[in-house]
């Protein structure tokens, strides 16, 4: 398993991380034996980053990950979790962050996590479930810093969802060490310009900002919540079709566009759309590690096999760019 240096942290993370989210569902609703077998397989294969959150199954993902890691006692794994603040907690952010992390540590059976990510969307002024840039920099960052000084977290992170300009401001502040960035074959805008009137959120080259700030990148929505399988079918363990982030406004629209990328498979660039999506995400040098949701042990094995093939070749990337051009002008 290839390792990449993760921003300015000095950590070496496996290019394939282990996503414990609710969309794939294995670590929330899967059988305990499947969870243990898959994590053991991942560790034996060189995967060293495990990503969870309070939000995943209301703590079930953390509990299950903690149970398995406690049993296996692997050396050198990196664990990240997240805090999602509720609007009613915005008036007491420091206390809410501390309480959330303490609950996470208890479920994970750990004394510290390597990365704590803020899970709320970030916008200019906040509102709803989103936090404003000022709240993030003036209240969340001091709360995270306090926990770092206490030895409860190693590094500070954000989920880079929300308004593009606000995300750039937060990254440019250099207050955070890690950013979970949306990047997939349907929306590559974190890497560079989109065609005019392209139906996706434009992240305006966010990778350039993370590189300049020394921020490590965790690739999220690599499979667009499963749409880049090209199928709308959901495994019984998987969550319901997710609300798309950064791409179409409807999951079905993402699936339909994914199917139009099928020439990548038909022309021999990859064995499946899923493989192509994983290898595409690994193709950008800004990527530190990618997260792939899974419902079954076999889906992990498939992701591992794809990652071990390495990035897509330049010819495949050129073909993908050409295939995507026809999406421009379509309704998001």
Buried (B, 14 or more C-beta within 10 A) or exposed (E): BBBBEBBBBEBBBBBBBBBBBBBBBBBBBBEEEBBBBBBBBBBEBBBBBBBBBBBBBEBBBBBBBBBBBEEEEBEEBBBBBBBBBEEEBBEEBBEBBBEBBEBBBEBBBBEBBBBBBBBBBBBBEBEEBBBBBEBBBEBBBBBBEBBBEEEBBBBBBBBBBBBBEBBBBBBEEEBBBBBBBBBBBBBBBBBEEBEEEBBBBBBBBBBBBBBEBEBBBBBBBBBBBBBBBBEBEBBEBBBEBBEBBBBBEBBEBBBBBBBEBBEBBEEEBBEBBBBBBBBBBBBBEBBBBBBBBBBBBEBBBBBBEBBBEEBBEEEBBEBBEEBBEEBEEEEB
